Amino acid sequence: MQCRRYLRGATMGLALFLAPAPAAFASGDAPEASDFGVEPWSEAVVSVTDLQESASWLIEDGGWRIVADGAVDRSELAYWGLPQTVTAQFRKVCAVEAHTGCIRFIRFDGAAHQRPIRLTARPWDTGGIFSIMLRSADTQQLYDAAIARGWWAESEPYRFSFGGSDLVNVVVRGPHGVNYALYEREAPPFTGFPVGPLSQAFNTMRMVKDQPASLAFYRDKLGLKVLFDAPFTDPEPRSNNFSVPANLATTLVRRAAVVQPKLPGETGRIEVMQFEGFAGRDLSEHASPPNLGILSVRYPVKDLQSYRAMLLDQGLETAYQARSVTIAGFGLVDILAVRSPDGALTEFYHAE
């Protein structure tokens, strides 16, 4: 296992968090995240101004439940580099029968400035995280419920076939431009985890400027496994789930790839997509707390010290890092975050 190279570093404790990066890997010697015990992400972190308004669609229409809420500990705010004047409240919600693929909504109070990360964004604008992806047994019903709440959408529910599956998809937009992509698999039946009105979150979509470079980051730097890497164009000129004009839908290539910690598996995914030929705005400079929107996903790691040493060995820098951070529902954790080439945050943590 690759992590054996780092067992010595794992005994260094806090010193490892301050150590310079060791020499980079030789070509072709890329490690795998699963060697260090990286598991599917447990939660997405979403910054909002109203916990009830943002969570109500998931709870009241999707059948999710509140698993924890209260004040955000000062140690977590310090981890993000936020000043003493900032406080925060959170509400964590999970799908029925699920303990992963949850969403932690956070309301930051006392911040000097907040703006939506993807303010007025179109799907092909890059930076931050475009959407949280969930499955549904009835996409039309959940779409109707979101619209009834005054939410919006990229399109009406859209049927298409991809990877041998017949799907119904719609991207609904909640407060602050937070998108939820719903997938209903009409055939073959989905059996990977319970679905119901609204399943646990299983993926997040990140729009990127250079899909091959982004895929290389997640595969070669973070050590995630590639589920698929494939282009897609609509088979006929029609309205579609990303608002691409119908007259361009059959020629515009949407190049997508999905990564996850280990294969097989149905959860803990990150998807990167490039609209080839569409030059969007770069919104990456805003993709940090306390700005509003989808901030990150959090992967639990059994051997975080060794995994961090590997990241440094790959030439990566941490955007945030701290030891003994109190996060409700996790307890005391060591945690770090890295940025993708398009500025999106991904967090890794180990509970003590």
C-alpha positions as CSV (number, residue, x, y, z in Angstrom):
1,M,0.0,0.0,0.0
2,Q,1.2,3.5,-0.8
3,C,0.5,4.8,2.7
4,R,3.4,2.8,4.1
5,R,5.7,5.4,2.6
6,Y,4.2,7.9,5.0
7,L,4.0,6.0,8.3
8,R,7.0,7.8,9.7
9,G,5.4,11.2,8.8
10,A,2.2,10.1,10.5
11,T,3.9,10.0,13.9
12,M,5.0,13.7,13.7
13,G,1.6,15.1,14.8
14,L,1.3,18.8,14.6
15,A,4.8,19.1,13.1
16,L,3.6,17.5,10.0
17,F,1.1,20.3,9.5
18,L,4.0,22.7,9.4
19,A,6.5,20.6,7.4
20,P,7.7,21.6,3.9
21,A,6.5,19.5,1.0
22,P,8.8,16.6,0.3
23,A,9.9,15.7,-3.2
24,A,7.2,15.0,-5.8
25,F,6.3,11.5,-7.0
26,A,8.0,10.0,-10.0
27,S,5.8,9.8,-13.1
28,G,3.5,6.9,-13.0
29,D,3.7,6.5,-9.2
30,A,0.5,8.2,-8.4
31,P,-1.1,7.0,-5.1
32,E,-4.7,6.0,-4.5
33,A,-6.9,7.7,-1.9
34,S,-8.3,4.4,-0.8
35,D,-4.8,3.4,0.4
36,F,-5.1,6.0,3.1
37,G,-8.7,5.2,4.1
38,V,-10.5,8.0,2.2
39,E,-14.2,7.2,2.3
40,P,-17.1,8.7,0.3
41,W,-17.9,12.2,1.4
42,S,-20.1,12.4,4.4
43,E,-21.6,15.9,3.9
44,A,-21.7,19.0,1.7
45,V,-21.2,22.4,3.4
46,V,-23.6,25.1,2.2
47,S,-23.5,28.8,3.4
48,V,-26.9,30.4,3.6
49,T,-28.7,33.3,5.3
50,D,-31.8,31.4,6.5
51,L,-31.4,27.8,7.8
52,Q,-35.2,27.1,7.7
53,E,-35.8,28.5,4.2
54,S,-32.8,26.6,2.7
55,A,-33.6,23.2,4.4
56,S,-37.4,23.2,4.2
57,W,-37.6,21.8,0.6
58,L,-35.4,18.8,1.6
59,I,-37.3,18.2,4.8
60,E,-40.9,18.9,4.0
61,D,-41.0,17.8,0.3
62,G,-38.1,15.4,0.2
63,G,-38.6,13.6,3.5
64,W,-35.1,14.5,5.0
65,R,-34.6,14.9,8.7
66,I,-32.7,17.2,11.0
67,V,-29.9,15.3,12.7
68,A,-28.1,18.2,14.5
69,D,-28.3,22.0,14.8
70,G,-26.9,24.7,17.0
71,A,-23.9,27.0,17.2
72,V,-20.8,26.5,15.1
73,D,-17.8,26.1,17.4
74,R,-15.2,28.9,17.4
75,S,-12.5,26.4,16.4
76,E,-14.3,25.6,13.1
77,L,-14.6,29.3,12.4
78,A,-10.9,29.8,13.2
79,Y,-10.0,26.9,10.9
80,W,-11.6,28.9,8.1
81,G,-9.6,32.0,9.1
82,L,-12.7,34.0,10.1
83,P,-12.3,36.8,12.6
84,Q,-13.6,36.8,16.1
85,T,-16.5,39.1,15.1
86,V,-18.0,36.2,13.0
87,T,-20.3,33.7,14.7
88,A,-22.4,31.0,13.0
89,Q,-25.4,28.7,13.4
90,F,-25.8,25.4,11.6
91,R,-28.4,22.8,10.7
92,K,-27.4,19.4,9.4
93,V,-30.0,17.4,7.5
94,C,-29.8,13.8,6.1
95,A,-32.0,11.6,4.0
96,V,-34.1,8.9,5.6
97,E,-31.9,5.9,6.5
98,A,-28.8,7.8,5.5
99,H,-25.8,9.0,7.5
100,T,-23.7,10.1,4.6
101,G,-24.5,12.3,1.7
102,C,-25.9,14.8,4.2
103,I,-25.9,18.6,3.9
104,R,-24.7,21.0,6.6
105,F,-26.2,24.4,6.2
106,I,-24.3,27.2,7.9
107,R,-25.5,30.8,8.6
108,F,-22.6,33.1,9.2
109,D,-23.4,36.2,11.3
110,G,-21.3,39.3,11.8
111,A,-19.3,39.0,8.5
112,A,-18.2,42.3,7.0
113,H,-19.2,41.1,3.5
114,Q,-21.0,38.1,2.0
115,R,-21.9,37.5,-1.6
116,P,-23.2,34.5,-3.5
117,I,-20.2,32.5,-4.8
118,R,-21.9,31.9,-8.2
119,L,-23.9,35.2,-8.4
120,T,-25.9,35.4,-11.6
121,A,-24.0,32.4,-12.9
122,R,-24.9,30.3,-15.9
123,P,-24.0,26.6,-16.0
124,W,-20.8,27.2,-18.1
125,D,-19.4,29.7,-15.6
126,T,-16.6,28.2,-13.6
127,G,-15.6,28.4,-10.0
128,G,-17.2,27.0,-6.8
129,I,-19.5,24.1,-6.9
130,F,-22.4,24.1,-9.4
131,S,-24.8,21.6,-7.8
132,I,-25.5,18.9,-5.2
133,M,-26.8,15.8,-7.0
134,L,-29.5,13.5,-5.6
135,R,-31.8,10.8,-6.8
136,S,-35.6,10.9,-6.7
137,A,-38.4,8.4,-7.4
138,D,-40.5,11.3,-8.8
139,T,-38.5,14.2,-10.2
140,Q,-41.6,16.0,-11.5
141,Q,-43.2,16.1,-8.1
142,L,-40.0,17.5,-6.4
143,Y,-39.6,20.0,-9.2
144,D,-43.2,21.2,-8.8
145,A,-42.7,21.5,-5.0
146,A,-39.6,23.6,-5.5
147,I,-41.3,25.9,-8.0
148,A,-44.3,26.3,-5.6
149,R,-41.8,27.5,-3.0
150,G,-40.7,30.3,-5.3
151,W,-37.5,28.4,-6.3
152,W,-36.4,28.3,-9.9
153,A,-34.8,25.8,-12.3
154,E,-32.5,25.6,-15.3
155,S,-35.3,23.7,-17.3
156,E,-38.3,21.6,-16.8
157,P,-37.6,17.9,-16.2
158,Y,-35.6,16.5,-19.1
159,R,-35.4,12.9,-20.3
160,F,-32.3,11.5,-21.8
161,S,-30.2,8.4,-22.0
162,F,-26.6,8.1,-20.8
163,G,-24.3,5.2,-19.9
164,G,-27.1,2.6,-20.5
165,S,-29.6,4.3,-18.2
166,D,-32.8,6.1,-19.1
167,L,-32.9,9.2,-16.9
168,V,-35.1,12.2,-15.9
169,N,-33.1,15.1,-14.7
170,V,-33.8,18.6,-13.6
171,V,-31.6,21.3,-11.8
172,V,-33.6,23.3,-9.3
173,R,-32.2,26.4,-7.8
174,G,-32.8,27.4,-4.2
175,P,-31.7,30.5,-2.3
176,H,-28.4,32.1,-3.2
177,G,-28.1,30.2,-6.4
178,V,-27.7,26.8,-4.7
179,N,-28.5,24.1,-7.2
180,Y,-29.9,20.7,-6.6
181,A,-29.7,18.2,-9.6
182,L,-32.3,15.5,-9.3
183,Y,-31.9,12.2,-11.1
184,E,-34.8,9.7,-11.6
185,R,-33.6,6.5,-13.2
186,E,-36.5,5.0,-15.2
187,A,-34.5,2.0,-16.5
188,P,-32.9,-0.1,-15.3
189,P,-34.1,0.2,-11.7
190,F,-31.7,1.8,-9.3
191,T,-30.8,-0.3,-6.3
192,G,-27.6,1.3,-4.9
193,F,-29.3,2.9,-1.9
194,P,-32.8,3.9,-0.8
195,V,-34.2,6.6,-3.1
196,G,-37.8,7.6,-2.0
197,P,-38.9,11.2,-2.7
198,L,-35.3,12.5,-2.4
199,S,-32.3,10.4,-1.7
200,Q,-29.0,11.1,0.0
201,A,-26.7,13.3,-2.0
202,F,-24.3,11.2,-4.0
203,N,-22.3,13.7,-6.2
204,T,-21.4,17.3,-6.7
205,M,-21.0,19.0,-10.1
206,R,-18.1,21.4,-10.7
207,M,-17.9,23.4,-13.9
208,V,-14.3,23.7,-15.2
209,K,-12.3,25.5,-17.8
210,D,-10.1,22.5,-18.7
211,Q,-11.7,19.1,-18.1
212,P,-8.6,17.0,-18.7
213,A,-6.5,19.1,-16.3
214,S,-9.3,19.0,-13.6
215,L,-9.6,15.3,-14.0
216,A,-5.9,14.9,-13.6
217,F,-6.0,16.9,-10.4
218,Y,-8.6,14.7,-8.8
219,R,-7.1,11.4,-10.2
220,D,-3.4,12.0,-9.9
221,K,-3.1,14.5,-7.1
222,L,-6.0,13.4,-4.8
223,G,-5.8,9.8,-5.8
224,L,-9.5,9.4,-6.6
225,K,-10.7,6.6,-9.0
226,V,-12.3,7.5,-12.4
227,L,-15.8,6.1,-12.8
228,F,-16.2,7.5,-16.3
229,D,-14.7,10.2,-18.7
230,A,-16.9,10.8,-21.7
231,P,-18.2,13.5,-23.9
232,F,-22.0,14.1,-24.4
233,T,-24.1,15.9,-27.0
234,D,-27.8,15.9,-27.2
235,P,-29.1,13.5,-29.8
236,E,-31.7,16.1,-31.1
237,P,-32.1,19.8,-31.0
238,R,-34.3,20.5,-28.0
239,S,-34.4,22.2,-24.7
240,N,-32.1,20.6,-22.2
241,N,-31.1,20.5,-18.5
242,F,-28.2,23.0,-18.8
243,S,-30.0,25.8,-20.8
244,V,-27.9,25.2,-23.9
245,P,-29.8,26.7,-26.9
246,A,-31.6,24.0,-28.8
247,N,-29.8,25.0,-32.1
248,L,-26.4,24.3,-30.4
249,A,-27.4,21.2,-28.4
250,T,-26.4,18.6,-31.0
251,T,-22.9,20.2,-31.6
252,L,-21.9,21.6,-28.2
253,V,-19.8,19.0,-26.5
254,R,-20.2,18.7,-22.7
255,R,-17.2,16.8,-21.5
256,A,-17.8,15.2,-18.2
257,A,-15.9,12.9,-15.8
258,V,-16.7,11.4,-12.4
259,V,-14.3,10.4,-9.7
260,Q,-14.8,8.8,-6.3
261,P,-12.6,7.2,-3.6
262,K,-13.1,3.6,-4.6
263,L,-14.9,1.4,-7.1
264,P,-17.5,0.0,-7.2
265,G,-19.7,2.4,-5.3
266,E,-22.6,4.8,-5.8
267,T,-21.7,7.6,-3.4
268,G,-18.9,10.1,-2.6
269,R,-18.6,11.3,-6.2
270,I,-17.2,14.5,-7.7
271,E,-18.1,15.4,-11.3
272,V,-16.3,17.9,-13.5
273,M,-17.8,19.2,-16.7
274,Q,-16.5,21.5,-19.4
275,F,-18.7,23.1,-22.1
276,E,-16.3,23.0,-25.0
277,G,-16.5,26.3,-26.9
278,F,-18.4,28.2,-24.3
279,A,-16.2,30.8,-22.5
280,G,-17.8,31.4,-19.1
281,R,-16.9,33.7,-16.3
282,D,-14.4,32.6,-13.7
283,L,-16.0,33.0,-10.2
284,S,-13.3,31.1,-8.3
285,E,-12.2,34.1,-6.3
286,H,-15.5,34.1,-4.4
287,A,-15.5,30.3,-3.4
288,S,-14.6,30.8,0.2
289,P,-16.5,31.1,3.5
290,P,-18.4,33.1,4.6
291,N,-19.7,33.7,1.0
292,L,-23.0,32.1,0.1
293,G,-23.4,28.8,-1.7
294,I,-22.0,25.3,-1.8
295,L,-18.6,25.6,-0.1
296,S,-17.2,22.1,0.0
297,V,-17.7,18.4,0.5
298,R,-16.0,16.6,3.4
299,Y,-14.3,13.2,3.0
300,P,-13.5,11.2,6.2
301,V,-10.0,9.7,6.1
302,K,-8.6,7.0,8.4
303,D,-5.0,8.1,8.1
304,L,-5.2,11.9,7.5
305,Q,-1.5,12.6,8.5
306,S,-0.2,10.2,5.9
307,Y,-2.7,11.4,3.3
308,R,-1.7,15.0,3.9
309,A,2.0,14.0,3.5
310,M,1.1,12.5,0.2
311,L,-0.7,15.7,-1.0
312,L,2.4,17.7,-0.1
313,D,4.5,15.1,-1.9
314,Q,2.3,15.8,-5.0
315,G,3.1,19.5,-4.8
316,L,-0.3,20.6,-3.3
317,E,-0.8,23.3,-0.8
318,T,-3.6,23.3,1.8
319,A,-6.1,26.2,1.6
320,Y,-7.1,25.6,5.3
321,Q,-5.9,23.2,7.9
322,A,-6.3,22.7,11.7
323,R,-6.1,20.1,14.4
324,S,-8.6,19.4,17.2
325,V,-11.5,21.2,15.6
326,T,-14.9,20.7,17.2
327,I,-17.6,19.9,14.5
328,A,-21.0,18.9,15.8
329,G,-21.7,15.3,14.8
330,F,-18.1,14.5,14.2
331,G,-16.5,15.5,17.6
332,L,-12.9,16.6,17.6
333,V,-11.3,16.3,14.1
334,D,-8.1,17.1,12.3
335,I,-9.2,18.7,9.0
336,L,-7.7,20.2,5.9
337,A,-9.0,21.6,2.6
338,V,-7.4,21.8,-0.9
339,R,-8.5,23.8,-3.9
340,S,-9.0,22.4,-7.4
341,P,-7.6,24.2,-10.5
342,D,-11.0,26.0,-10.7
343,G,-10.9,27.1,-7.0
344,A,-13.5,24.6,-5.6
345,L,-12.8,23.4,-2.0
346,T,-12.6,19.7,-1.0
347,E,-12.1,18.9,2.6
348,F,-10.6,15.8,4.3
349,Y,-11.0,15.1,8.0
350,H,-10.2,12.5,10.7
351,A,-12.3,12.2,13.8
352,E,-10.2,11.6,17.0
